[in-house]
Amino acid sequence: MKISVTPKYLNSTWFVIIAVVAAVVAGSFLAASSLRAAPMPGAIFTTDSTCTEVNVNIYDHKGDVYIDGGPDHPGSAGLPDGNYCVQVTDPSGHDVLGMSDPGAVTVVDGEFVECYQLMAICKTGSSGFTVPGFDDTTNPGGEYKVWVSTDCEFANNTSKTDNFQVEEECTKSSIAITSFYDANANGVPDQGDQDMLGWMFRVFGHDNLQIMKRTPNYTHVLHGAYTAIAGNTVEPNWVHTTPVKVDFVSEHNDYGDVVTPVAFGNACLGEGGGNTMIYWSNKTGQGSINAGDLAFLSSLYLRNAKGADYNPATNKAVSTWGLNASTTNMAYMLSAQLTAMELNVRHGLVNGDARVHAPALLAFGTVAGLNNLGFISVNNLMDAASAEIEAHGFVNSTSPYRAFQEALNGALDGANSNRTFVQSQPCGFSFDE
């Protein structure tokens, strides 16, 4: 029996190589881990001298500001035990307005051992951090940010922050939040548009919810940047006709208080007299079609399954052709939807000037009469469908014109089915609060 033995020097060499590689890999892993260091658990919050309130955030005077900390909600992780540094900055964190000595705050069992008055533990930056307190913020809204950190360099992953305001350094101004019923769906409050009473909205500012009320509302707020957000109704047939989110700055000028207006527009959708191709194919619908209708339909470039021009000669022909329409040739299905709407308008069942909501058309560039909110008149919608059918009579699943014809077909289908007409008067609405 022959036995192979690896020389000892070879084993040693491999051992060194493996050890070096392992050290490099471990070092790389540790370096990557340090770059991906998890944020510190727990939370801090501003409070008052009672130490019972959470996230007070707005104070009359600097001396009223206290900080406390622990888990951010029951059952969550607390702050790491140890000693912490504190600093106060402007909201951006760029200007250091005050800083504590190292270890000014102590955490035991995940919570502050007491709540601390900021003026007592911090020293002003303008004094070289020798005089108790913190300097005034440069923020026009009197806003500050407090940092509590295990690292006196205040790295983000070792720090917890909270924002607050001091009213003695700022003045208040006014905002007026209203809502209007946008009957023509043009996105602006026109003369004659109804004021909407009771539309829910929220106003956020300084990292916190400031107001949750209903329109109309006139209220005072501290100067600063805010975001107003319109509520969404429980009923799905309501559409926002103005931006849901409005950013604004509440401020004043040399003449005094400036009232900042925010107006939310909304419209509801529903019936408009439409009938589908099924109606125009039944006994009642067929009985309404006349020779003038047939002549008019023949003037359009209606298509059949093969993409050929289709000119119906009888009421029965309209019925058979319409009921057999399929999407194999999308131009055929679009022709049937167009026929139903043309008959709806010709027989006075639908007002051609009525607006319908067709937001899918916004993806296809300029469509005559389509506004930037996705509303279009029935007449403009029919014109767009007719022109597209004339231009592209056979559109199968691979056609580059398929998506546009599908969007036109969906818009006409929604209107023929009485789902998408802008109502002349507001519908009922409610909100989940």
MOCOR-V435974 format. One record per backbone hydrogen bond with DSSP energy under -0.5 kcal/mol. CO is the residue of the C=O (numbers start at 1). NH is the residue of the N-H. Records with the same first field share a line. If there is no record, write none. Layout:
CO = NH ; NH
//
This chain:
7 = 11
8 = 12
9 = 13
10 = 14
11 = 15
12 = 16
13 = 17
14 = 18
15 = 19
16 = 20
17 = 21
18 = 22
19 = 23
20 = 24
21 = 25
22 = 26
23 = 27
24 = 28
25 = 29
26 = 30
27 = 31
28 = 32
29 = 33
30 = 34
31 = 35
32 = 36
34 = 37
43 = 70
45 = 68
46 = 55 ; 56
47 = 66
48 = 51
56 = 58
57 = 165
59 = 167
60 = 168
61 = 64
62 = 65
64 = 66
65 = 118
66 = 47
67 = 116
68 = 45
69 = 112
70 = 43
73 = 76
77 = 72
82 = 107
84 = 104 ; 105
85 = 149
86 = 100
87 = 147
88 = 97 ; 98
89 = 145
90 = 93
94 = 96
95 = 90 ; 97
97 = 125 ; 135
98 = 88
99 = 123
101 = 104
105 = 84
106 = 113
107 = 82
108 = 111
110 = 79
111 = 108
116 = 67 ; 118
117 = 120 ; 121
118 = 122
121 = 101
122 = 133
123 = 99
124 = 127 ; 129 ; 130
125 = 128
131 = 124
139 = 142
142 = 166
144 = 164
145 = 89
146 = 162
147 = 87
148 = 160
149 = 85
151 = 154
155 = 158
156 = 159
158 = 150
160 = 148
162 = 146
164 = 144
165 = 59 ; 167
166 = 169
167 = 170
171 = 223
173 = 221
174 = 260
175 = 177 ; 219
176 = 178 ; 262
177 = 216 ; 217
178 = 264
179 = 196
180 = 182 ; 266
181 = 183
182 = 185
188 = 190
190 = 193
194 = 181
195 = 197
199 = 215
200 = 231
201 = 213
202 = 229
203 = 210 ; 211
204 = 227
205 = 208
208 = 205 ; 210
211 = 203
213 = 201
215 = 198
217 = 177
219 = 175
221 = 173
224 = 250
225 = 206
226 = 248
227 = 204
228 = 246
229 = 202
235 = 238
237 = 269
239 = 267
244 = 230
246 = 228
248 = 226 ; 250
249 = 251
250 = 224
251 = 258
253 = 256
256 = 253
257 = 259
258 = 174 ; 260
259 = 261
260 = 176
262 = 178
264 = 180
265 = 241 ; 242
266 = 182
267 = 239
268 = 423
270 = 421
276 = 279 ; 280
277 = 281
278 = 281 ; 282
279 = 282 ; 285
282 = 286
283 = 287
284 = 288
285 = 288 ; 289
286 = 289
290 = 294
291 = 295
292 = 296
293 = 297
294 = 298
295 = 299
296 = 299 ; 300
297 = 300
300 = 302
302 = 310
304 = 307
308 = 304
310 = 312
314 = 318
315 = 319
316 = 320
317 = 321
318 = 322
319 = 323
320 = 324
322 = 325
326 = 333
328 = 330
329 = 332 ; 333
330 = 334
331 = 335
332 = 336
333 = 337
334 = 338
335 = 339
336 = 340
337 = 341
338 = 342
339 = 343
340 = 344
341 = 345
342 = 346
343 = 347
344 = 349 ; 350
345 = 348
350 = 352
351 = 354
352 = 379
354 = 378
355 = 422
356 = 358 ; 376
358 = 361
359 = 362
360 = 363
361 = 364
362 = 365
367 = 370
369 = 371
371 = 374
374 = 358
375 = 371
376 = 356
377 = 381
378 = 382
379 = 383
380 = 384
381 = 385
382 = 386
383 = 387
384 = 388
385 = 389
386 = 390
387 = 391
388 = 392
394 = 396
395 = 330
396 = 399
399 = 402
401 = 405
402 = 406
403 = 407
404 = 408
405 = 409
406 = 410
407 = 411
408 = 412
409 = 413
410 = 414
411 = 415
412 = 416
413 = 417
414 = 419 ; 420
415 = 418
420 = 357
421 = 270
430 = 234
431 = 433
//
